[in-house]
Amino acid sequence: MADDTALRSALVWLAVVMAVVGLGTHSFKKMFVTYVLGMLGIVGILLPDWDYFDRDFSKWTTPVTGEERAAIASARRSGLSRASIRSEPARSVLDEHRYFYILKMAS
């Protein structure tokens, strides 16, 4: 991850949420579960090298070459990147689990 500002802000927000949960519920167990789920979310969304995973599945066993990185960067600058239309499976799975949990807690 080239830009650490998103990671740092996510960790700060996780600490704030943990403090609110811990102070609000007086439960170390709930605070720890909040920490674990938050870290899993951060690891699943912010840390992966999306340029690496955005390639064809058969190329995942080889590292990204300098030419591929240059092509991705030039495509982003020109606006032809697939980023706007690609599906992001990790984020979709996390969203589905979050919405299922919310619906389960609401009923």
Stockholm file with secondary structure:
# STOCKHOLM 1.0

chainA/1-107         MADDTALRSALVWLAVVMAVVGLGTHSFKKMFVTYVLGMLGIVGILLPDWDYFDRDFSKWTTPVTGEERAAIASARRSGLSRASIRSEPARSVLDEHRYFYILKMAS
#=GR chainA/1-107 SS CCCCHHHHHHHHHHHHHHHHHHHHHCCHHHHHHHHHHHHHHHHHHTSSCHHHHTSCGGGTTSCCCHHHHHHHHHHHHHTCCGGGTCCCHHHHHHHHHHHHHHHHHHC
#=GC SS_cons         CCCCHHHHHHHHHHHHHHHHHHHHHCCHHHHHHHHHHHHHHHHHHTSSCHHHHTSCGGGTTSCCCHHHHHHHHHHHHHTCCGGGTCCCHHHHHHHHHHHHHHHHHHC
//
